Amino acid sequence: MQPNFRLLPKLIDDLAHERPGQIVVAVPLGHEVSDGFRDVTAREFARAVDSLAWLIVEKLGRSDKFETLTYLGPTDIRYPLFALAASKAGYKSFWTSPRNSFEAHKSLMGATECRVIFTPAHIPSGITPVIDAMGLRHIEMPSVEFLLDRKQQVNPFPFTTTYEEGKGQPFTVIHTSGSTGIPKPIFLPHLLFCIPQVYATVPREDGKVSIFHWVSQNSSRTFCSFPMFHGAGLFIFFGLGFNWNTVVVMPPPQPLTAELAHEVHCSNIVDSTYLPPSIIEEIAKVPAYCDGLQQLKFTMYAGAALPSWAGDTLKSRTRLINMMGQTETGIAYQLLVDPEDYEYICPGRNSGAEFRHCYDDLYELVMVRKPGLEDWQLAFKTFPDLQELSTNDLFRQHPDPAKSNLWKHQGRKDDVIVFDNGEKLNPVTMEKIIQSHPAVQIAIVIGHGRFQSAVLIEPRDLKLGSVENSPAFIEEIWPTIETANLDCPAHGRLDKGMIIVARPDKPFPRTPKGGRTRMWTEKLYADEINEKYESAENSASNEGPIMDLRGPSGEAKTLLKEILFSINRVESLDDEADLFEAGMDSLQTLQLTRKLKDALRNEPGVASQITPSLIYHNPTVERVLGALISLAKDTGHVNGTIKSRTNALESSIQSVLSSRDFGGKKKGSETKKVLLTGSTGNLGAYLFSNLINDFSVSHIYCLNRSPDVAKRQASINREAGLVSEFDPSRVTFVQWNASKPALGISKAMHEELVRETTDIIHNAWTVDFNRSLDSYLLTDLPGLLNLATIAADSDNNVRFYFVSSIGTMMDWGKAGHSAPVPEIVSNCPVSVQPVGYAESKYVAERVLQDISSKSSIDVSILRVGQIAGPVMSEKGSWNSKEWFPSIIGSAKAMKLLPNRLGPAPQIDWIPVDILSGTIVDILNQPRGSRSNVSVYNLINPCQTSWNQLYPTVKAYLDRSGEPVEVVEYDRWLASLQKYAANARTEEDLSRNPAVKLLEFFQAREGGQSMRFSTSNVDNASVTFRRCTAVTPQWMRTWMEQWDRN
């Protein structure tokens, strides 16, 4: 500890004694900048603090319990004076924003146990009801003129608490912005305002100067525009004015605007400025205001990211400095970046800042407690019980590898929009572009849980939001929105019909800092938002041409093409050309369905049947038109493929069900005896090992197709680092044939299974994407019934766990349903991925649902997604014949790696060892804790993107000395096709395993991603809840495992 570290009250007393004439603050003499400013010396400031401290003691006495006092008035020097005076008298001060609602004031006063309020003689508006409702004692605060009266004789008020004694004691209380609900109090210790002294001990790190050291050396007078009831205002006031010997110039008592800031900048009383980004943004729109910054040494901002267009406009006129801080944690120690990197922050090592991958290329800032850095890490003074603090702030790493320690703010996790199809959109960039229009004050993009995005816009002139003016306003700003759309993913682009303009009588709510508040704005405009989405969904515009499906088909086709051209802007399109190959995406498909419904508003029977799946299954002009005409004629075969496939699936379900009869009530069992099929498979081996280690399971029956099952199981488990020695009293290995009666096993063994089994985990299913549903009806589905018969014939109340596939619901969105995919057994065959494997799993789900309804068999559907390799051990590996390992194998052969893995931007793979643990957690749920049929979507609840992983893959492969190139998926696929055409030997194919899956990769290019609900499995499994997104370290583990094998 440095011996001269002092708490603020002591620091100010010492300064008044040692350098009484030093100017510490400049206060306005009136409401206008032109009225001038008065410089206040250290002696005058300290005397005003002592005068107020004696007043507090006179009215209330001293406190030894840090009781709470609040002051509410104009944002002037009385705020910091009161904070210091209250502290000297043994109290802590509390600042509530004058913009807070009555309920917010009440909640905060109660949470801080505040019983006394100080105000000026004129009580601020809205506070008297709070005083009355809370029974607060009210004390009048002296005027600024009285407190700073040079003729006033004041006895020094002693303060003897040392730094070590008092650094953790409460000094003041501020509150959160309330942008996501009622504001919450944040109790700040003395250390927060002593931190500049701590930071000064490390002026440099790795050759970089700290921001705090640089600022203290390069400014003598700074404009602090933040209100004094805000954390940033207090920190700058105390940090600069008393720790760094910089005069703080306070604003006149009027609302902060770009015009007011410009007047201060041009008044020759400051050489630097500290502004909210919203004000800097406004300055950037006015050339004269931009020029006003040229005479300043720097412009510092905090609280949000500065839009790139604004920063790029100003960076040649002033040095921009981005200060990272939060209400809860104060200002973190950070290093000065180069002027061109003004958008980035560079936290120092002592800050404890870590950036953890969230999704795509975004990382969340997490503050991690570090031993020995107690005085540096303010977060853990505010939250002493935490070891980590997640900030919810998202950042993107600098693209230059030499600047990998620089991070750019990209909004907050709670800003991210997740549409109903699972696609994500970070709206921050889009909003900033829209707000760059001179007529726009605020833009808030919305759409969470909806099918597309919309935008709420507050004009700079609220009159533009009136009914008569808003259409022209929308036309004026539409080119800017189109520019925003260019930089936005297709699924997040804005349609002109999805713009909501703020009404003159309903301006957007503001936070205490004057910023926007997303949640409260959406609540205020909830009716308008719902109306806009309902209108878009129903497309009941009653405008535009009518499509006549009963007249000449040429006219209907012409209108259909006009609608298509209005959506995807393709200049010419052949009638037989694939719409999706021509660039149509999921959003445009939705737009097409809505526009078709509108054009067919005179044919409600037809319009009601138009869904995205109709377009997906009829992806040409000719086929869409044919489907619509078929609907109009009610021929019953709008889409032969869908209809016949639906009939086939329903027929298969009834065929399977008709072969058996199930029923009867059963008894429960105290112990678990598990029948596990497919224990030698990839997932099966891990399931078997988990069951062996679970001593609530008294016996395991392992049914597999191959002979010598015990030896094979031991070998497989040994290679994977799993349990490889089995107690014969707990494990029985059985060779079976799923399609044969009684499973093809002996009568005695069958009777034992019927008698003993309490739980069945059916994990054996033929994986062959080229097989038809009819083939599965002859093999795997009879096996399902044979196992269900064991459960039905047993005296035990057997629980049946079926390992299914997300393929049963992969086309949920195409079928016209809203995401996320629910954890239910669907009665919609159109939702099933059109391959025999997924269809067979769907039939199995429906069959088990029916069996459960007719019997006492509890059924759990374990709907599995992409199973990845193990991550809890170096042993074992992801099956190298699967599609992703094949891509890695192809990279070694072709020296190419695709920059994406298909249509799904997210990677939701789940490691096999985590998946098996999750399933055993579900198995161990108490009986009676679920319904007869429970469905679990077993995909990774935390997602990432290939963009975050392929650099690790490339770096690993590049170690061979032959660098791998990352290329577009289309180029990679073309190279794979060329390789396949030139392959002549089996050795050629083995060198490039992806060739064997060429058709799979071709089909994958046209697929669709979906988001799945995981609430059931979240509730059932602690293993699942702890699962993280796929990490680069996991990827390295899998690469190493493949190399070892």
Secondary structure, DSSP 8 states (H G I E B T S, - for coil): --TT---HHHHHHHHHHH-TT-EEEEEESSSSGGG-EEEEEHHHHHHHHHHHHHHHHHHH---SS--EEEE-SSSSTHHHHHHHHHHHTT-EEE---TT--HHHHHHHHHHTT--EEEE-SS--TT-HHHHHHHT-EEEE---HHHHT-TT-----------HHHHTTSEEEEEE---TTSS--EEEEETHHHHHHHHHTT--EETTEEBHHHHHHHH-SEEEE-S-TTSHHHHHHHHIIIIIS--EEE---SS---HHHHHHHHTTTS-SEEEE-HHHHHHHHTSHHHHHHTTTSSEEEE-SS---HHHHHHHTTTS-EEE--EETTTEE--BB---GGGTTEE-B-GGGTEEEEEEETTEEEEEEE--TT-TTT-THHHHSTT-SEEEEEEEEEE-SSGGGTT-EEEEEEGGG-EE-TTS-EE--HHHHHHHHTSTTEEEEEEE-TTSSS-EEEEEESSGGGGSTTTHHHHHHHHHHHHHHHHHTS-GGG---GGGEEE--TT----B-TTS-B-HHHHHHHTHHHHHHHHHHHHHT----S----SSS-HHHHHHHHHHHHHHHH--S---TTS-TTTTT--HHHHHHHHHHHHHHTTT-HHHHTT--HHHHHHS-SHHHHHHHHHHHHHT-S-SSHHHHHHHHHHHHHHHHHHTT-------B--SSEEEEEE-TTSHHHHHHHHHHHT-TTEEEEEEEESSSSHHHHHHHHHHHTTS-----TTTEEEEE--TTSGGGG--HHHHHHHHHH-SEEEE------TT--HHHHHHTHHHHHHHHHHHHHHSSB--EEEEEEEGGGGTTTTTTT--SSB-SS----GGGS-SSHHHHHHHHHHHHHHHHHHHSS-EEEEEEE--EE--SS-SS----TTSHHHHHHHHHHHHSEEES--SS--EE--EEHHHHHHHHHHHHTS-TTSS-SEEEEEES-SS-EEHHHHHHHHHHHHHTTSS--EEE-HHHHHHHHHHHHHH--SHHHHHH-GGGGGHHHHHHHTT-----B--HHHHHH-HHHHT-----HHHHHHHHHHHHH-
